[in-house]
Amino acid sequence: MNRSADFKQKEVINISDGRRLGFVSDIEINLEDGRIESIIIPGGGKFFGIIGKDSEVVIPWDRIKKIGEDIILVDMDERLIRKYFE
């Protein structure tokens, strides 16, 4: 069983292109049934968290392929990833 705090220490990697997307910043939980709906990682382009884009990438639970000790493997469309990280 994983705690929500455990997710914030894991790096997210897209298996379709091998890109490192970052670390989990938050999770969305369905309170009615207690299931995780998605994980959220900050978008790219910010300089020291101050200057630049202020976006988040929401990764639905069904796009998560494997959760390991240190990483989370996801399968995301490359076009969506480019939108947030370039």
Secondary structure, DSSP 8 states (H G I E B T S, - for coil): ---HHHHTT-EEEETTT--EEEE--EEEEETTTTEEEEEEEE-S--BTTTBS---EEEEEGGGEEEE-SSEEEE---HHHHHHHH-
